[in-house]
Amino acid sequence: MSTLRALRAVLCVYAVGIAVALAQLLRRLRGDFRPPAGNDEHCGQEVVSSIRAEMGSDRAHFLPLDLASLASVRGFARDFRALGLPLHLLVNNVGVMLTPPQ
């Protein structure tokens, strides 16, 4: 029985992934695909501002991080440690598909 549940969970994850990929492909074909905010520091700061306004707290931060660059990873780690805050959530956009070529 637990094997069937595990198989069902895996199939659900794949189905969601396929649905997201298709949605992104369709948006790109229609011309209204926008890259995620994490790829643009200005957009990232706007998102943080909206989160802060909605939550009534200044505890959300945006720190740019390019996982393809070890210098960027070191800079991120340095900047994060300087904040002196615990890490509760780290969102990496490395799995985003179909971004415009740059």
Kinemage of the C-alpha trace (Angstrom):
@kinemage 1
@onewidth
@group {chain A} dominant
@subgroup {mainchain}
@vectorlist {calphas} color= white
{ca met a 1} P 0.000 0.000 0.000
{ca ser a 2} L 2.798 2.490 0.847
{ca thr a 3} L 4.456 1.696 -2.494
{ca leu a 4} L 1.282 2.735 -4.311
{ca arg a 5} L 1.139 5.983 -2.340
{ca ala a 6} L 4.751 6.733 -3.183
{ca leu a 7} L 4.130 6.006 -6.860
{ca arg a 8} L 1.053 8.233 -6.839
{ca ala a 9} L 3.060 11.074 -5.234
{ca val a 10} L 5.795 10.759 -7.857
{ca leu a 11} L 3.247 10.780 -10.680
{ca cys a 12} L 1.582 13.878 -9.187
{ca val a 13} L 4.920 15.708 -9.042
{ca tyr a 14} L 5.634 14.842 -12.687
{ca ala a 15} L 2.124 15.893 -13.730
{ca val a 16} L 2.525 19.272 -12.016
{ca gly a 17} L 5.936 19.743 -13.653
{ca ile a 18} L 4.530 18.977 -17.083
{ca ala a 19} L 1.601 21.349 -16.503
{ca val a 20} L 3.952 24.180 -15.463
{ca ala a 21} L 6.240 23.576 -18.453
{ca leu a 22} L 3.282 23.615 -20.840
{ca ala a 23} L 1.870 26.780 -19.271
{ca gln a 24} L 5.234 28.521 -19.632
{ca leu a 25} L 5.559 27.338 -23.229
{ca leu a 26} L 2.092 28.625 -24.106
{ca arg a 27} L 2.777 31.983 -22.435
{ca arg a 28} L 6.050 32.286 -24.341
{ca leu a 29} L 4.333 31.461 -27.631
{ca arg a 30} L 1.695 34.139 -26.925
{ca gly a 31} L 4.486 36.625 -26.187
{ca asp a 32} L 3.537 37.397 -22.598
{ca phe a 33} L 6.256 35.396 -20.839
{ca arg a 34} L 8.096 37.410 -18.183
{ca pro a 35} L 11.281 36.151 -16.548
{ca pro a 36} L 11.069 35.558 -12.787
{ca ala a 37} L 11.763 38.481 -10.432
{ca gly a 38} L 14.894 36.798 -9.119
{ca asn a 39} L 16.627 37.436 -12.444
{ca asp a 40} L 16.303 41.207 -12.049
{ca glu a 41} L 17.348 42.968 -8.854
{ca his a 42} L 14.907 45.847 -9.402
{ca cys a 43} L 11.973 43.433 -9.821
{ca gly a 44} L 13.185 41.414 -6.843
{ca gln a 45} L 13.205 44.522 -4.675
{ca glu a 46} L 9.665 45.346 -5.844
{ca val a 47} L 8.512 41.864 -4.817
{ca val a 48} L 10.160 42.249 -1.412
{ca ser a 49} L 8.457 45.631 -0.988
{ca ser a 50} L 5.058 44.103 -1.738
{ca ile a 51} L 5.721 41.222 0.684
{ca arg a 52} L 6.749 43.701 3.389
{ca ala a 53} L 3.646 45.814 2.789
{ca glu a 54} L 1.336 42.793 2.854
{ca met a 55} L 2.903 41.268 5.957
{ca gly a 56} L 3.475 44.559 7.789
{ca ser a 57} L 7.055 43.540 8.489
{ca asp a 58} L 10.491 44.368 7.108
{ca arg a 59} L 11.798 40.841 7.606
{ca ala a 60} L 11.775 39.881 3.901
{ca his a 61} L 15.028 40.439 1.975
{ca phe a 62} L 16.212 40.083 -1.595
{ca leu a 63} L 19.784 38.994 -2.172
{ca pro a 64} L 20.799 38.247 -5.763
{ca leu a 65} L 22.434 34.878 -6.312
{ca asp a 66} L 23.777 33.396 -9.547
{ca leu a 67} L 24.378 29.710 -8.867
{ca ala a 68} L 26.531 29.490 -12.001
{ca ser a 69} L 29.086 31.830 -10.394
{ca leu a 70} L 31.062 30.851 -7.316
{ca ala a 71} L 31.906 34.527 -6.787
{ca ser a 72} L 28.171 35.262 -6.651
{ca val a 73} L 27.623 32.382 -4.210
{ca arg a 74} L 30.393 33.685 -1.949
{ca gly a 75} L 28.984 37.220 -2.170
{ca phe a 76} L 25.510 35.960 -1.308
{ca ala a 77} L 26.842 34.031 1.703
{ca arg a 78} L 28.815 37.095 2.868
{ca asp a 79} L 25.817 39.438 2.458
{ca phe a 80} L 23.453 37.003 4.159
{ca arg a 81} L 25.753 36.464 7.129
{ca ala a 82} L 26.081 40.244 7.496
{ca leu a 83} L 22.316 40.435 8.040
{ca gly a 84} L 22.706 38.322 11.197
{ca leu a 85} L 19.389 36.585 10.600
{ca pro a 86} L 18.429 32.908 10.669
{ca leu a 87} L 17.650 31.340 7.294
{ca his a 88} L 14.049 30.098 7.169
{ca leu a 89} L 13.463 30.065 3.424
{ca leu a 90} L 15.747 30.240 0.387
{ca val a 91} L 14.150 30.345 -3.059
{ca asn a 92} L 16.409 29.527 -6.014
{ca asn a 93} L 15.100 29.942 -9.549
{ca val a 94} L 17.454 27.370 -11.034
{ca gly a 95} L 14.543 25.205 -12.158
{ca val a 96} L 12.826 27.906 -14.209
{ca met a 97} L 12.367 26.779 -17.788
{ca leu a 98} L 12.030 28.582 -21.095
{ca thr a 99} L 13.596 31.860 -20.041
{ca pro a 100} L 14.449 34.257 -22.864
{ca pro a 101} L 17.983 33.811 -24.225
{ca gln a 102} L 20.458 36.316 -22.777
